[in-house]
Amino acid sequence: MSILKTVTPVSHDLGAFTVRRAVPSRDCRMVGPFVFVDQFGPAQLDLGQGMDVRPHPHINLSTVTWLFEGAIDHRDSIGTFSTIHPGTVNLMTAGSGIVHSERSPQEERKKGPSLYGMQTWLALPDGKEEIDPAFEAVSDLPWIDDNGARACVIMGELWGERAATTCHAETIYAEIILQAGGTIPIDDEADERAVMLVGGEASLDGEAIALYDLVVLKPGAAMKLSSSIGARVMLLGGETFATRRHVWWNFVSSDRERIEQAKEDWRNRRFAKVPGDEEEWIPLPDGEPKTVSYP
């Protein structure tokens, strides 16, 4: 048996599309540095509709946005404007604090946006939680083709290829596309690993995995991912964190007092604004919030 545990995500129906959250959950707080794992779509929105995540803050983490379909305009408080497309990874490092918004581009709204992809957060390691905010969009990513499988290395090193994407902690992240009858090895490089089937059907060493479940793999075990009809699978993981990370709303930190300070700073509008998106923002929630707020 290659599987350590299986996490069925909590689904949030937002009307136009569904978001499935596997991490953090009662059964899985982290997988390597991944402290938050959301999958959204596939969805086809009506003409004129779009995703509108108003400006909101983050600390002590990096956000990683990866799309299978559609496009998202990203703006942040360090002056970045970037339109996210499939095949390009957007890595935003919050560090000491950043504010950003994510909205469907106008040209997407005109035709009815499609939304299908992944939003994940990486906890920053001890000693790097308060680094300067930064942003990068990396499109020159390595692809591997073999045995009816095509895989993109988004972060870290896998199958002998390394992505240029910055890793503050040891991290692996990849999208795997299997054709009918395709197979690919899942090696044991990382301390912690998990896979999520986001389309089609797939199995690990012959054991079927359910659509959208996060399947956490046994440490040190090499295995084979395969599909009889075709599949799209995400592989993620990395080094084990020795220090616990606390998560409240959009804030992640090893220090609860740091989160309290961030709450006060956002409540009192001390974070920098987002150029080009200064009129709206998501208020600090009352009581216990969902981990992140969507429109």
Secondary structure, DSSP 8 states (H G I E B T S, - for coil): --EEEEE--EEEE-SS-EEEEEES-SS-S-BTTEEEEEEEEEEE--TT---EEEEEEEBSEEEEEEEEES-EEEEETTS-EEEE-TT-EEEEE-TT-EEEEEE--HHHHHH--EEEEEEEEEE--TT-TT---EEEEE----EEEETTEEEEEEESEETTEE--S--SS-EEEEEEEE-TT-EEEE---SSEEEEEEEEE-EEETTEEE-BT-EEEE-TT--EEEE-SS-EEEEEEEE---SS--EEETTEEES-HHHHHHHHHHHHTT-S---TT--S------SSS--SS---
